[in-house]
Amino acid sequence: MRVKRNCLAIALSACLLPQEFSNAQDTGQLTLKSSAGRIAGTLADKDAKHPETGKPLLAVRTPAGGLIEIERTEATWQPADDLITQYAALLAQSGDGVEDHWKMVEWCLSQKGGRTKLGQQIDDHLLQIIRLSPQHPEATKELSRRKWIRVGGRWIPEAQYYSNLGFVYEKSRWISKVLSQVNQYLAGEEAKLGALKSELAKWKNQLPRYSFDEAVRTLTLFANESLIPILDKEAQDTKTVESTLRRIYVEVIGMLPSPTAQDSLIRFVLNDPDGEIRERAKELLLSPPFNSGSVTRFSTSSKLIGAGVLVPRDGIPNERLQYYAAFLGELGTLNSVLPLINAIKTVHRIDTGADPNRMSISQSTGQGGLQIGGGPKYIEKEFTNQNVLAALRRITKSNPGDSPELWRQWYLNQFTLSRFTVTADE
């Protein structure tokens, strides 16, 4: 609670009584943190300590001759200067009305350094104005500018309001403690990543000295899961990163088994233009440790199916579907069975290269004429996918035939938990 205005006037005007006191050395005012009340006086002992606890004290002698001692953690000391003296003189002559308080606010704001040196006094006058005239437009505007918040019928310092809510001030804004902890964690991770990037740069400088195996070994010495996105991004850059370095990255990623590494290897299998890199990524996904824990073959096959590897695409050769069907067969997980059955026969829209807008003239026996168009640009063709059938036979150890209908009937009749044991990997 703040001291009443008349008490404030007495405390500060005391700086002028007697005159010699106002000019004495170490004159100033003591502000109590608990109530924001202030007492004018002279600092009596700069090194005062509590006789029992030994804690530092503020020992202040008042103009009346009294001695106040208070722990330094409970109050602040502000030495008097010409601005404080001028303020005290004006305050002693000021009234207690709305206009009187506002004139004091205007005077404080007009002084050089007044906003900071007289900040407490400005707040006191503004709150007195609000007490007398709650909707005073200038006072409410100035309080908001000075980071006070109106809560119901009360004005509370912004810091106190957000602190009561459990917020902390970070990077010029108030945020929750949880978000602050997240930011600190991310900052720590960013710092770790910066160190990893530095190590990677040093490793690249030494790269010409290494054989392929040495390069993989030395990179593995400091690489961890946090580095996978960096290696993945560089390795996906087929234009500026040479093939050998991309292969090194794939090998190292394959030595860091995690869902992040699994996703990276799947991207290589799906998108990399280098057939050797695709095959190596596939081999790594088929090998330990990518078959246990959080990186199982089941999750690999699920992600491949989710990527649409068994769905025909315009302009994409049927061989692509056949390739991934064989891969799913090697993974051997039961979640692939129904998608594979649906892909036994697929219809592909094939680009013939013809231009339907081209005009051509043809001559046949006994008849001539103008024909427009060079034939259809696309044709649809149905394929029976042998790799799909082979994958189904490999996974189910069954062979009901080559027809999708027979396989669907078999699936409904025989694909039960009593016949197939589902493991954690499937």
Secondary structure as UniProt FT lines:
FT   HELIX           5..13
FT   HELIX           14..16
FT   HELIX           19..22
FT   TURN            25..26
FT   STRAND          27..32
FT   TURN            33..35
FT   STRAND          38..45
FT   TURN            46..47
FT   TURN            51..53
FT   STRAND          56..61
FT   TURN            63..64
FT   STRAND          67..71
FT   HELIX           72..74
FT   STRAND          75..79
FT   HELIX           82..93
FT   HELIX           98..110
FT   TURN            112..113
FT   HELIX           114..117
FT   HELIX           119..132
FT   TURN            134..135
FT   HELIX           137..145
FT   TURN            146..147
FT   STRAND          148..151
FT   TURN            152..153
FT   STRAND          154..157
FT   HELIX           158..164
FT   TURN            165..166
FT   STRAND          167..169
FT   STRAND          174..176
FT   HELIX           177..206
FT   HELIX           207..209
FT   HELIX           212..222
FT   HELIX           225..227
FT   HELIX           228..236
FT   TURN            238..240
FT   HELIX           243..253
FT   TURN            254..255
FT   HELIX           259..271
FT   HELIX           275..286
FT   TURN            288..291
FT   TURN            293..294
FT   HELIX           297..306
FT   TURN            307..310
FT   TURN            314..315
FT   HELIX           318..331
FT   HELIX           334..336
FT   HELIX           337..342
FT   STRAND          345..351
FT   TURN            356..357
FT   STRAND          359..364
FT   TURN            365..366
FT   STRAND          367..372
FT   STRAND          378..384
FT   HELIX           386..396
FT   HELIX           404..414
FT   TURN            417..419
FT   TURN            424..425
//
